[in-house]
């Protein structure tokens, strides 16, 4: 496991920040720096069929060490880090035998990782905590997952007594900007199912996520001098406000949790003559998701009817769907993982993701793909941290899933 810490500390020092709104994949060429080195490392530890394509997808195979035919399983993580905070010049700090108190990340700038703001720190007293100096994110999302997968493959190669079928791994770009699965070659990958290593604290396991759509509304107005505006002016901002108020007031992120869906106003911009609203629509239940989109359309239709001509345009685009629909018919995927948790004494925290992962999209591309904990906390922020012991457990879970897959299907 000493290699696990070394790998992680090495990986987080690569600047692999992705950028939204860029057409090409990867969105930043610097993601190749880590991807190319990972490809070389996979070759060095003994993986086969190692490849890196023009879009920064790294794939490799650990061949079966048994004659029996068992399902081929895969493990996936992403190399990019979030654009929410810089990933350049990351300076990892290792806090061994953590004492349960506030951690001063940066004395000069008075940046403190406090127990009050991050109460889960108390769960890791006596363990090894890895942070930054508080001026950057850490990148445990998802370089913890990358390090865990590489370490697990290394361990399996060094311990051939652990019997297993073919195992596939893939490291993807641009997950943080929602494009990690865009050019994922499922046929080339060749797995029957896979797991993303992209979750949070110890024990998390997720095979449900939001159904997701993006909506953009354009409101057209008619501007005249306000002194002579009676019965003539149409203020597009006021029309937009009417639309906002027509949606359920409490069905927004700040008033929902667990399985409750929402309408989230991301951006509003405009003046009297033109206003645009940008929304995301989320719900775990597919029918409720469809109902949310229908409600938006009905409100627009009703409002447009109040004008002499349509003054509102609505465009809705689906983004991804709940992976549960694709995983439930293949529940052995979940059963294997949770059996591994049980046998390793990992507490099970099975819950729905109030968001999405590469695994959600991959599931609808023919690769059912639940999500396993990788250990990170306070993702995308200067207060991000990861307990080394959780990362070690994640490595153990990967190895145990591989072994159980053989034991069950041989």
C-alpha angles and dihedrals in degrees: 000000000000086000090058093062092043092051094047094049089048095048096049090058090066111093103229102154113157124215127220123230096033116131100210126072121257094038090208125036091216090076086074090066093070095032093056092048091048090053090053092047092051089054091048094054091050107265118148135215089031112177141165117195132206091269096055100256111146117202133177142163134225101203121227117266093202134070095223116096111241131164117287110237130191142203123212135191135160129242099204126089130215122278088219090093133009119274094192121117094004109190108198119207123200118211109192123198091010110218100210096251134113113292117225102217096178120012095186093054095033093237110162131181097214130200089221092060094035105034092169087075086081089068091066104054109147093018132106114265123195120204139151128247088268097256096093140024116266100230097226080138092100115339088080087062092047092050092047094052094047091047092048092051090048090051093049091050090051092047108049089167085081101086118217146155125236113316124199129199131191133183113199136198130226100021091138091060093047098256105096093112097039096100100018107140102220093179092052091046089058101196126140089217138342145199127228114221095212107110133114133238127013113295100019114144123171133185098154129069141161125290101233139203137169121222130192122188127193118199118196120205139186116232125204133154107296090228091065099028101112111130090350111069120082109193107205091201091058090048089052090050089053089054093049091050092049091064119084105278097216097045094090131107095259091058102039139074144167109006096355115118128212152189110239120197103213101176142359125190135163155083137237095298100042137013130176128200124193119201139176118212120207137180135146093214111076095213093048088048091054090046090055092054090046091051091055091050092048093050091051092047092050093046093047089054089062091064129070087242133009111286099173129068122192125194119184124186125184113230107184141332139231108283089210089084089062099036100049093065086055101043093156084081090063095037093055093051095046092046087054090051091051095048092049095046093246112155110240116235102175111179144144120265114241087213136021142272137202084262092065092059094039090054089061091046090062100272111102104212126178122185129251127198117267097182107247125141132191090019120204094017141099087249094061115136140168130201111228092216091060090052089051090053089051090056089051091050092053092051093046093049088053092051094045090051089060094042093052101042105030 
